[in-house]
Amino acid sequence: MYFSRIRIRPDVRDLHLLLSGNSYGAHQLLWKLFPTREAGRSFLFREEVAREQIPFHKGVRGEPVFYTVSESQPRADNPIFCVESKPYAPRLVAGDRLAFRLRANPTVARKTEGKKNSVRHDVVMDAQYHLLRELAEEMGVSASGDKSKIKTQLLSVWQKVSVSRSIETRLRGIIARNERLAEAATNTMNPLKLLDVALKAHTNKSLEKWFCEKGERLGFTLVRDSVKRRLKFQSEGYQWHALPKKGKDAGFSSVDFEGEIEVVDQSLFHKALFEGIGPAKGFGCGLMLIRRA
């Protein structure tokens, strides 16, 4: 396997204006760096901003820089890209601790009425909609419409129903169960702020659950710090990436995860490093970057 850093050549740097927000277009261009025999298989890649990754390189601006993991070494004789590659064979054993970064497309499969197969849903939106709909049902308001509409309906009757106290208690309980936000559970907050913080806490726990379940199957587990015994884990940077060529509402989400993990099964973990984690690998998701903790 090979780990590569791939930059746009200075004389075609304006190409990044066309690639901006176009992960699939980037994938198609990167594909050309690999042997024809690999044309039918995927490789892992992650896009970053050059000035953040290599700030001391002359002339670096906001163009993308790509990191890839591939079975074959990418070609260096390309008119668009500068390619730097090295063999990638991390020597890991159970018990090793690693700092990690992962951009992934977290989804959950759910049975849908009228459909034979399970339907995959965005973890973030799924978690928020489920909580909002449960609250709407408890408060006796309509749970139809988009997330913003449901929130507006909830807040409009917040002080008018007898269950408002129990709703507040429930939301503070959700916040208290989130290690990073627990201290906010006793803060004075208006209904909108309380609801937003609870949604964030609930979403973060759902993402943590998704990541931990992946770890169970792929040979790693999250690590806790030695002082507050909190998980060394955070999930940020939720984005929705539209794919208009595939349909009006087509697209995928991405979330940036980082923290510290411990290797439990090196064989399974090596597979995760080389094959990726989660779906949407063709759009720049799934590549886990690691270093010794």
N, C-alpha and C positions, 0 to 999 in steps of 0.2 A: 504494500500500500504506500501511497505518497500523500504528503501534506504539502499544499502549495499556497503561496500568496500571489495573487494575480492582479496587476494594475493596468489601467488604460495608459497606453503610450502617450507621451506629451504632445505629439503632433496630431493626435486624434482625441484630445481630452474633451472636446466639446461633445463627444459621443454620449457623455453622461447625461446631457439634456434630454436625449431620446430614451435613455434607459431609466430615468427617474420614475420610480413607482411602477416599473415594468419588470417584475421578477421573472416572469416567464420568458420575456425577451432576452434578459441577461442569461438565463439558463440555456437558451438556444445558441447564443454566441459562445458561451463557455464550452458547450458540447463540441464545437468545432476543434477544440484543443486536444481532443482525445481520439485514439485510433478508431477507424471505421468499425472494427469488430465490436466496439463498445457502444455503437450507435443505438442499440436496442435496450441498453440498460441505463439506470440512473447513476448519478454520482451525488455526493453531498456538497453543498456550498452554502456559504453565509456571506451576506453583503454588509460592509461597514463603510464609513466615511473616511476617506484617505487622510484628511487633515487631523482626524482624531487618532488614527492608528499609526501614522508615520509623519508626525508634524515637522520633523527636521529635514525631510526630503525637499530639495529645491523645487519650487514651482507647484507644490501640492496645494490643491484647493478643495472644493467640495465634491470632487469626483468619487465614484465608488472604488473600493478595493475589495477583492473577493478572496475568501479562504475556501479551499476545497480539500476533500479527502477522496481519493480515487484509487482504483486497482492499478491503473496504468499511469505512467508519468505523462503529464500534459506536454504538448509540443511547445517548444520555445520559439520556433520560427513563425510567429504570427504577426501580421501587420497591425493588429489592434491592441494586443496585450503584451505586457512584460511579465514573464513567468519565472517565479523562483520556487523550486521544488526541493524536497528532501525526503528520503525514505521515512515512513511512519510505521513504527512497530513498538509502541509503548510496552515496557516490561512492567507488568502490574501483577500483584498477588493480593489475595484476600487480606483485608486489614489496612491496605494503603488508603490514605486520605488525600483527597484531591479537591482543589478549588475548581469550580466549573462555571461555564456560561453556556446557555442553550437558548436558541430562538426556536420555538416550537409552535405547532398548530394544535392546541388542546381541544379535543372533541370527545363527546360522550354519545354512545349509541342508545337510543330509546325506541321502544315499540310505539308505533303510531297507528291509531284506529284506521282501518280500511287499507292498510298496507301490509303486505306479507313479510317483508324484511324490515329490520330495524333501520331507523333513520339517524344519521349522525348529526349532532347539534354542537354548536360552539359552546364550550364549557362556561365562558363568562356570561354570555347572554342567557344561556339555559339556567344558570344559577340565579341571576337577577330576576328573570321572568317568573321562575317558580316561587321565589320569596314574595315578590310583589302580588302574585295571584293568590297566594295563601293569605296574605294580609288583607287583600280586597275581599276575599270570601269571609274572613272573620269579621270585617267591618261592614259587611253587607252592601258593598258597592260593586259596580261593574268591573270585571277583569278583562274586558275586551279592549282592543286597540294596542298601540305601541307602548313601550316602557314609559315614555314621557306622559302619555295620556293617563295611564294607570296611576302614576305618581300624583298627578294633579287631582285625580278623583279621590285618592286616599287623603291627601292633605286638605281637601275642601270639606271633608266631614270629620277630620281628626278630633276636633273639640266638641263635636255634636253628638257623639255616640258614647254609650256607657262603657264600651270596651277599650277606650283610648288608653286607660291606665294599664290594662293588661298588654296592649300592643307596645307601649313604651317599655314595660318590663321585659317583654320578649326581645325587643330590639337591643336593649342594653345587655341582655344575656348573650346575644349573638356577638356583640362587640367584645364582651368579657372573655369569650372562648378563643378569641384571636390573640395569640401571644404578643404580636407587635402593636396591637391597638387596645389591649386590655385596659391600660391606664385611662383611656378616654371614656370608659364605661360609666364612670361616676360624674363626668363633667356635665355642666349645665348646657343644654343644647336645645334650640328650637326644633319643632317637628321635622322641618326640611333637613337640617343638619344631622339630626339623629338618624333619619332614614338613610341619608347618603352614606354616613359612616357605617351603619349596619350593612348596607349593600356592599360596601367595600370589604368589610370584614368577612361577610358571607362568601363573596367572590374569591377572596384570597384563600380561604379555607378550601373551597372547591378546587382551586388550582393546585394547592398543596396536596390534596387527596389524589388528584389526577397524576401528579408527579410521583408521589409515593407508590401508587399502584404500578406505574411504569417501572420504578426501581425494583419492586418485588419480582417482576418478570425479567428484568434485564440485569440483575446481579449487583445492585447498589442500594444504599440507604442513606438518608440524610443524617447529618451529624449535629449534635447539640453543643453549644458553647459551654465552657467550664464554669462560668460565673452565674449567669441567669438561667442556664439550662434551656435556652431557647434554641429552636432549630436554626441552623445557619442557612437560611433560605429566604429569598424574596422573589416576587413576581411583579414585574412592572412593564410598562410600554405596550399596553394592549393596542393593536391596530387592526383595522379592517381594510383588506386589499381587494378592491373591486376588479372583476375580470369581465369587462363588458363584451368581449368577443365570445364569451361562453354563455351569455344571457344577461338579461336586464338586472337580475338580482344575484348573479353568480359572483363568487369571491371566496376568500378565506381569511381567517384571523391569525394573528401571530402575537405571542407573548414572550418577553425576555425573562428567562429564569437565571438566577445565579446564587451561589452559596458554596457549601462544602458537603462532599459525599464521602462515604467509605465503601470500598470495593468489598462485596460479599462473595461473589462468584466471578473470577476473572475471565472465564470462558464466555459467559453470558455478557459480561460488560464489554469485552473486546468486540463482540458482535454488535453491540449497541453503538460503539464508536465508529465502526466501519459501515454499518447499515442504516444508522440514524434512528431517531426517536420520534414517533408520532407520524402523522400524514403530512401532505403538502411538501414533500422533499424536493419536488421539481420547481418549487417556488421559493427556495432558500430556507426552508425549515428543516430541523432534525439534526444538524451537526453540533455535537457537544465539544466545546473547547475545554481542555483540561490542563492543569499544572499541579505540581506537587504542593500540598498545603503547608 
